[in-house]
Amino acid sequence: MTKLLGTQRPPIWSIILGFLLFLHIAALTHAQEPTRSPETPTTPPPGSPATGAIAQQRSMVGPAQPSALEDVLLEKGVLTTDDWIRIKAKEEQRAQETTAEIGFISSPRWYERIRVSGYIQNRYALLDNPMMDIPLGDRVATTDPNTFYIRRIRMVFQGQISDRLSFYFQPAFEGGQVQNLANTEIVDAFADFYITKDKEHRIRFGQHRVPNAFDTYRSSSNRQELDRHESIQSGAPGERDLGIAYYWSPKVSQIRYAQLATYHNGPGDYGDFGIMVYNGQGRNRPELNYDKHVGLRLAHPFELPNGRLLEAGMFAYKGQYVVVPGSVSRCPVALHRHDGVATGCQVRDERLTWYVWTPPQPWGLLMEYTLGRGPQRDPQGFIRETHLYGGYVQPYYTYQYSDVGMLTGYVRWGEYYGGIKTINGVDGRSRTVNVGLVWEPDTHWRFVAEWMFKNGLNTFQTSPGVPLTNTAPQAEFNANLFRLQAQWFFN
């Protein structure tokens, strides 16, 4: 592994990624209606949030049941096999719409229109260097070199109250990844208003995921990897914020997003086009200025001629972020004031991110690259507006050994050169390599073993046991981390 510091040019793979993405988006104008096979899953309500429960539906849905008339016509040669398959796909979609819409909406009992699900993640971590830091991920794993702990305790309440209203509410009981189960945090709390009955147009109000990147749209219940990469996560730590969004999802995209969520741990339907206005300070953080962030999403799920699904798109956001310097950073100018109170250093915060994702079928590939400008602590402790860039490449392969049992192996390599705005603007430069193996024996269990090598800068210490101050440089480290996770779902 080469040294981290002093590397300042974007990697060549980022240019290749941008070129590939351009080709895929250009193909959007030639996209055709999908040809669905008998194995295509039933479609969940368009626009419904993707959760672990949705991602676990692959064992509970199946092909449409044959009817005698169509089978007879097929046997007599009146229908071709392709026609028979198309009829079954349409029957399947109608059956799903009847079940999801009428089953929820027509019930006079409110509790029958609400679904409860959730998951718990238990982990074990073994670390070889106490200076290792995962600032936006698994901090417990780096504060104790040999420990069992609870990473996530989540419960989700969601419902389709009427044909125009759905809601989603998710509290977290792990206390923000701190081992204090008395703490509770609100993660999601939003409602969708469907402008049209076909659910192609909707408005979302409340605390929900911001348009930052593909990987920050994915819940940890969907994601097989143990952490999001810092290059992407640093744009929206916590993934959510308070605001209002508009999403547009054409019917063909609704079907494909649902298939990606049901069978391939996709994030769900966030539209081919989305725009959001939000506070910009992050999840459960107070607003520190009157400037609002604006985020944009453009994406499309493709079905290639061989049946492979591929999603490609881009995100952009822009705003002003107030960095709280604390004791580790300082502002080069006077502190920004909000409602007469000095709050921190206000710095321009903007990004452009591209991604391409084709899930394991049986092999898959996920790539994301981001660039922009944002706050970053320099070696003297001053918060500066600087250029940032980074991304990751992740190939992976899934072996399905039974109707529901799967083994997935993955390798991820990534870099990041920029600051971490929510942690006093510290320099988050890093290089990481992750190698993991995921075992999913059924739809309610997921076991993960992952090894990580990381070369980076510590966000809190200048040396072991010595806290970082606003005049000291951050310490560089090389470290290995091994983790095991057992995750179970209920729905």
N, C-alpha and C positions, 0 to 999 in steps of 0.2 A: 504494500500500500504506500503510495507516494505521499509526501508531506502535504498537509492541508494548506498551511499559510503560504501566501505568495502566489497562489493559483488564482488568476483573475479573469481568464477568458472563458466564454461559454463553450461547452463541449460540442464537438461536431455532430453528435447524435441529435442535438436539439434542432439543428438545421434540417436534418433528414426527417425528423418527426414533423416539423412544420410543413415540409413538402408533401409527405404522405397525407397529412390531414387535409391539405388543400385539394388533393386528388379525390379524397373521399367526400368532402363537402361538395365539390363540383359535380359528383355523381348524383347528388340529391335531386337535381332537376330531371334525372332519368329514372328515379326510383319507381318501382311498380308495386301494385298491390301484392301482399304476401300470398304465397301458395302454402297452405297449412296442411300438415300431415295429420294422420289420425292421432299421433302422440302429442300434438300441440295442446297445452293446458288450457283449461277454462280461464277466462279473463276476469280478474277481480275488478271491482268498481273503478272506472277511470279516475285517476287523480288521487286514489287512496294512498296514504303514506306507506312506504315499504318498511316492514318490520321483520324481526326474526320469525314471527308467526307466518307472515306471507312467504318468506323465503323457505319455510319448511313445508309448504303445501304440496311438494312434488309427489308425495306418497298418497295424497288424499284426492287427487284429481286424475282422470284418465280419459280415454277416448270416448266419444259419444256412443251410447248404446245403439246397436243396429235395430232398424225397424224392418218388418217383414216385407213391405212393399218395395223398398229400395234394394233389399237383398234379392228379391225375385227378379227385379229389373236387371240387376247386375248379372244374375245367373243366365238370363235369357239373352244377354248381349245388348239390351236396349241402352244400358248405362255403361260407360267405360269406367275403369278403375279410378281414373283421375276425377271423373264426375262424381263418383260415389264418395271419394275422399272430400271433395269440396262441399257436398251436401252434409256430410257428417260434421265438418268444421263449422258450418253455419248453424246446425242444430246445437252443437256444443256451445257456441257463443250465445244463442238465444236462451239455452238452459241456464247458463251462468247469469245472464242478465235477469232472468226470472228469479233465480235463487237469491242473488245479491240485492237486487232492488226491491222486489216484492216482499221477500223474506224479512228485510229490515223495515222498509217504509210502511208496509201495510199492517205491521203488528201494532195493536193498541197498547201494548205494554212497553213502556220506555226501556226497561231493562233488557228486552229482547232485541232492541235496536242498538245495543252496545256490546262490543267485543272486548274481552280482557285477555291480555297476553303479557309476556315478559321473559326475562332470562337472568341468569346469574353466572358470573365468571369467577372461577377460583384459580389461583396461579401459584407457581413456585418459581423462584428466581435464584440463579447462582452467578455471581459477579467476580471478576478477577482484579478489578481496579476501582477503588472507591471514588476516584475522580470522574468516572463515567457519568454522563448526564443525558437524560432524554427529556428536555425541558417542556415539551408539549405532549408527552406521552406518559409512559409508565414510570412515574417518579418513585413509587414505592420500591420498585426493583433495584434502584440505584442508591437508595438510602440504607439498605440492609443487604449485605453481600450474600446472605443465605436465609431465605424466608418464605413461608407460606402466607398468602394474603388474599383478600377479596378485591377484585378489580372493579366489578360492576354488579349492582343489584338494581334492576330496572323493572318497572311495571308500566304497561301501556293500556290506556283506555281510549278506544276509538269507536265511532259510530256513524252510520248514515241515517241521520234523523229524518230527513225528507229528501225528495228528489233534487232539492237545491242546497241542502246543508249537510255537511259532514264535519266532524271535529276530531281532534287528536290531542291527548294529554299524556305526558310522560314525566313522572317524578323519578329522581335518582336517590337511592337510600345509602349510597356508599360515601356520602359526604365529600364529593369532589375528589375521589381516589385517595382519600385519607382514611386511615383505619379508625374511624369514629362513626359507628353506625347510628348514633343519635342524630347526626346531621341529615337533612333532606334538602335537595336542590331541585328546582323546576327546570327540566331540560327542554321540553316542548309544551306549548300551550297555544293552539291555534285552531281556527275554523276556516273551512272552504265554502265559499258561495259560488255555486255553479250558475253562470250567466245563461247558458243554454242547456237544454235537457240532454243533449248528446255529450255533455261534459267536455267539449272541446275548449271551452273558455271558462276560466275560473279565477276568482280573487281570493287570496289567502291573507288573513289578518292574525296578528299575534306574534309569539316568539317561535321562530322556525328557522330552518337552514337557509343561509344566505348564498347567493350565486358566487361561489369562490372557486371550486374545483370539483371534479368527479369524485375524488376520494373523500372530500368532506360532505358530499351528499350521501355517502354510504354509512349506514349505522354500523356500530361494532358488532351487532347481531348478524349483519350480512357479511361483513369483512372477515376473511379468513386470516389475514395477516394481523399480528398483535398490535401494531402501531401504524398510524398514518405517517407518511414521510414529512419531515420538517419543512421541506421546501414548499409543500402544499399547505400543510396545517398552519404554518406561520401567517398565512393570509387571513385566516379566520379561526383563531383558537377558540375552542368551544363550539364551532361550526354554526351557531345560531345567534340571532339578535332579534330585537323587537322592531317590527315594521309591517309593511304591506307589500304584497306581490301580485303580479298578474302572470298567469301561465296559459299558453295555447298548446293543445295536444290534438292533432288530427287523429281520426279514427285508426288509421293504419299504424300510427305510432303508439296509440294506446294499447293495441294488441301486442306489439313487439316489446314495449316496456314491461307489460305484464308477464310475458313469457320470459324475459331476462330476469325479472324479479323472482318468479316462481321456481325456475330451474337453475339459475346461474348466479344467485346472490347479488343481483343487480340492485341499484338504489331505489327503483320504482319510477313512477311517472312524474318528472319535473318539467315536462313540456319540451317541445321543439324550440319554443321561444319563451323566455321568462324575463321579467324585469322587476326589481325590488328596490324600495326606498326604506332605509333602516338607520338606526341611531349610529352604528359604526364602532362602538366601544367594546362590543363583545357580549357574550351570554351572561346575563345576570350582573352586569356592570352598569353603574349609573352613567347617564349622558353627561359629558364634560364640556361640550360646546354646542352651539346651535347649528353646526354644519351637519348635514345628513349624507351618508354614503348612498351611492346609487350603483346597483349591480345588474349585470346583463348576462343572459345565457342564450346561446344558439347551439342546437344539437340536433341529431337525427339518428334513430336506430335503423340500420340497413339490414336487409336480408339478401345475401349474395346468391348467385345462381346455384351454388352447391348446397344451399340451405343454411350456411353459416350466418350467425347474427353478429353484427358489428355496430358499435355505437361510437360516434365521433362528434366533437364539438369544441366550443371555446367559451370562456368566461372572461368578463372584464368588470372591474369596479373602480370607483374613484371617490375620494373624500378627504377629510382632514381628521387625523387621529391625535389624541392628547396622550402623550406618554407620561406616566407617573414616574419620576426619577428615583424615588426612594433614597436608599443610602448607597446605591451602587452606581448611579449615573447623575449627571447634572446638565442643566440647560445652558447653552451658550448665550442665550438672550433671556430677558425677563420672563418669568413664568406666565403662561396663559391664564387668564382670569375668566371664571364662569360664575355668573350671578354674584360678582364681587369677591369671589374666593379664588385664590391662586391654586391652580389644579395641576399644571405640568407643562411639558414642552409640546406645542402643537406643530405637527409635521404633516406634509403631504403624504397621502397613502393611496397608492394606485397600482393595479396589476392587470396583466393580460395572461391568460392560461389556456393552453391547448391540451387536448387529450384524445387518445384512441384506445378503445377497449373492445377486444373480442374475447368472450369468456371461454373457458376450457371446453372444447367440443371435438376431441378430448384435450387438445392443446389450446392454450390461450395466450394472450399478450395484453398488458396494460402499460401505457406510457403517458406521462404528463410532464409538461414543461411550463414554467412560469417566469415572467420577467416584469420588472416595474421599478417603482421608487417607494422608499419608506424610511422610517426612523431606524437608526443603528448607532450603538455606542461605539466610540472610537477608543483606542488604547489609553487615552487620558481621561476617559469617563464622560466625555461630552456627547450629547445626543445630536446626530447630524442626519440630514436628509441625504440618502445615498442610493445608488443603483443596486438592485438585487436581482438574482436569477438562480435557477436551479430546477431540478426535476428528478425523475427516476424512470427506470425501465424494469419491467417485471414479467418474464415468461413463466408459465406454469402449465401443469399437465394433470388431468384427472383420470383416474382409473375407477370405473364403476363396476364393482364385483358382484352386486346384487341389485334388486329393484330399487333399494334405497341406500345401500351401503357404498361409500366412496372413499378413495384415497387421493389426496391432491398434494403434489410437491411444487414448491415455488422457489425462485431466486430473485432477489431485488437488489439493484445497485442504484444509488442516488447520491446527489450532491446538493448543497445549498450554500449560497454566498449572500448573506443579508442579515438583517436584524430580526429580533423577536419582540414585537411591539408591546405585547401584554406583560412581558417580564422586564420592565425598566428599560426596554429598548436594547438589551444586551446583544452582542454579536453572536449570531447562531450558526456561524460557518461550520460545516461538517461534511464528512463522507461516510457512507454506511453501506454495508453489505449484509443482507439477511438471507438465510437459508432455512426453509421451513417445511414441515410435513404435517398435513391435516388429515385426521381420520374422522369420518362422519358415519358411524355404524347404523344410525337411523335418523329420523327427522327431529329427534329431541335431544341429541347429544352431538357435541363437537369437541374433539381433542386435538390440541396443537402442540408441537414441539418445534422451537425455533432457536437458532443460533444467530447472534448479531455481532459483527465487528464494527466498531465506530472509531473514527478519528475526528475530534472536534474540540470545541472550546467550552469549558465549564461556565455555567451561567451564574454560579453563586460562590465559587471559591477561587482563590489565587494559588492555593496549595492545600493538601489534605488538612482539614480542620481549621483553615484560615479563611474567614469570610471575605468576600470581594468588597472593596471599598470604591468610592467614586474617583480615586486617583490611581488605582492599581490596574494593570492589564489582566485580562482573563487568562487562565491557565489552559494550555493545550494538553490533550490526553489521547492515548490509544488504549482501547479496552475491548474485552470480550464479555458477552452476556448470554447465558443460556436460560430459557424459560419454558415451562410446561403450563398448559392451560386446559382445564376441564370446564366446558360451558354446557349448561342445559337450558332448554326452552320449555315454557308451558303456554298452552293456548287452547 
